[in-house]
Amino acid sequence: MGNPKAFLEIHRQEAGYRPIHDRILDFGEVEQTLSARERKLQASRCMDCGVPFCHWACPLGNKPPEWNDALYKGDWESAYRLLNATNPFPEFTGRVCPALCEKACVLNLVEHEPTTNREDEAAIAEAAFREGYINVHHPVRNGKTVAVIGAGPAGLAAANDLNLMGYQVVVYERNEAAGGLLRYGIPNFKLNKTLIDRRLRLLEEEGIEFRYGEDIQYDAALPQLTEQYDAIVIATGTPTARDLHVPGRELKGVHFALELLAQQNRVLAGMEYTKEERITCKGKDVLVIGGGDTGSDCIGTAHRQGCKSVTQIEIMPKPVEGPVDPKNPWPNYPRTLKTTSSHEEGCVRRWNINTLEFLGKDGKLTGVKIQEIDWEPNPNGGRPIMVEKGKPEIIKAEIALLAMGFLKPEHPAYPPNVFVCGDADNGASLVVRAMASGRQAAVKVNNFLDAK
């Protein structure tokens, strides 16, 4: 490494967020950036640790020591080449990845000040686009064709790798644009959609064909597609959200989280909705049911729409506070309390809360009956048993957003030239894991077709 003692002299410095009073007025990205000089200093903190656990923790197998060293030395182009060797879309993961590599960083174990890998990654990617380090590839075609069903992070990663291998790739997407949850699930204040469009233009220039508005049904269309293409990659994600079957679910004002998030992103893209179709939190008391990232995204969206208040409830216990999780120690990802930029903007957070009933008047939601619960060990092992603890109470709410995750899809038996990847294969997970799965699917397709 260029400066093996930098971590002893330089502390971790994050770029931070735009001021709350400013950022809640728009959907622009909340995260700021450091100067090139400050970014190089942060890259210099990546020590010569001998065993870089960041490699192990990253599903893509990214190698932060290598590209951080190049960044520290000012060789931004080499830094991008090293980063892009394992990560096809660092401009995405540099913004929305929870940075598993940072939690596994040796400096996180010793100082709780890991290297700023995620921010460094985003800075390297932006420099590459800005300085023209990203070149259009024109692969030599091998005469074989592959269909990719689904244009989310897994499908895009698979399509990108297969295209560079020489296959003619056609991507089918049921929505009007590509990106999957990157476009329709993650708010613009975390990931500006112009970044997706920028990458898509490059993929199209390199020869990938996108067909939008194509809702491919496995049972009906696959037999035809398996004859039309040499191989098929299914990357349709997890389209079915986990529902809450309690009285009052049919009331107007109870929505799945993605109904709000996807519609808001479409509005920002120029799509128009009638007053009856529009889902808005303006002037309303909002209840978010679910304590994960999707719930957090709902909180930030509600504030930008002009809500009156936001409460977030979670049925599971409150995570451990602090940097260390005794039940999941380093180098594993700690299941500790996470406070996002959206939480900082204002939110009442409660844990161990069960939802009993949605209450309404004239068909419209007015409140939600909840109850505090506790979890006791299951004498037979397995999932703990939920027991009542407090008395039922009512939270005032004109809109309730269900952010409780997604159901893992079930697939029939497919022909040998059909491959499943991403969330469609593994269930809902991280963008970086979906991309890694897409890349693995591309390798499987290539091995399969090579052996024919």
Secondary structure by P-SEA (a helix, b strand, c coil): ccccccccccccccccccccccccccccccbbbbcaaaaaaaaacccccccccccccccccccaaaaaaaaaacaaaaaaaaaacccccaaaaacccccccccccccccccccccaaaaaaaaaaaaaaaaccbbbbbcccccbbbbbccccaaaaaaaaaaaaaccbbbbbbcccccccccccccccccccaaaaaaaaaaaaaabbbbbccccccccccaaaaaaaccbbbbccccccccccccccccccccccaaaaaaaaaaaaacccccccccccccccbbbbccccaaaaaaaaaaaaacccbbbbbbcccccccccccccccccccccccccccccccbbbbbccccccbbbbccccccbbbbbbbcccccccccbbbbbbcccbbbbbbcbbbbcccccbbbbcccccccccccccccccccaaaaaaaaaaaaaaaaaaaaac
